[in-house]
Amino acid sequence: MDEHDERGTTMTGVEPGRLDDQQLMKELETIHRTRHDTLLYGSNDALRAHNERMAQLEGEYLRRNPRRSVSPSRTREGARERTPSGPDRTPVGKWGPGAGGAGG
């Protein structure tokens, strides 16, 4: 069985270069959907395998789509335009106001 790479870890799934475009997109959707649970609850080996497979799939996607359209809001410049700057910027979410633990 030729499922091992040079580092001795087991690769699962079809080699990305052998997938057609539809299969590649399905694989990418699946791996992105399972990412959070793998990070939170997977073993170190599972996370390592997930990282490797995701990198392979994303690399193949980028190889096939070198001129993919990029949303201006997903660039650094676009992010700066939508993010307030300066010392009066108020953090939000987990680290924002009220995120101090038991007392609020």
N, C-alpha and C positions, 0 to 999 in steps of 0.2 A: 504494500500500500504506500503510495507516494503522497501522504498528507502532512509530512513534516518539513519545516523549513530548516535553514542552516543552524538555527538556535535550538532546535529540538522541541519547539512548541507545536501543538497540533493546530492545523488550520481547518476551519470548518467552512462549508459552503463552496460554491463553484468559484473558480478563479474569475475575478471581475472582468478581465479582458474577454472571457468566453460568453459573457451575458449579453443579450441584445439590449437595446436601449430601454425597453419596457421592463425587462427583468431587473436591470440595474436600478431603475427608479424605485421599483418595488422593494428591492433589497435595502436601498438607502432609506426609504420611508420606515421600514421595519426596524433598522438599526437605530435610527434616531428616536423612534417611539419607545424603544426598550432601554435607551441610554440612562435615563434617570434611575430606574430601578437597579440597573447593573451597578451604577456608581454607589448608590446607597446600600444595597443589600448583597451584591455579588462578592465572591471571594477575590483575592488579589489576582489569581490566575484567570478568573472570569473577566475581570476588568481589563487585564492585559490583553486577552484574546479579543475582547470587544474593541479596545483601542486599535489593535492591529487591523482587524477586519474593517472598521470604520475608515481608517486611513487608506486602506486598499480601495474600498468602494469610492470614497470621495476623490482619491487620486485619479481613478479611472474616469469618473464623471468630469473632472476638470480637464483631463487629457482629451476627452471627446468634445468638450464644449469650451474651448479656449476663449471664445468671443461671446460668452454668455452675457446677457444684459445684467447690469448692476444698478440697483436702485440708488439714486443719489442720497437717500436718507440712510443707507447702509454704509456710507463712507465716513471717514473721520470728519471731513468738512461738513457733511450733512448732519452728523451727530452734534457737532459744535453749534450749528445753527439752531437746533431744537433744544439744547441744554443751556439753561441760564448760567452765566458766568459771574464771577466776583464773589466777595466775602459774604454777601447776603443770601447765597444759594442755600436752600434748605434741603437736607437729605431726606429721602423718602424710603419706605419699605422697611426691611428688617433692621437697618442701622439708623433709621430716622427717629424723629421725636416719639417718645413713648416706648422705645425699644430697650429700656433699661433693665429688663429682667422682671423679677417678682413684684417689685413695687411699681412698675409701669414706666 
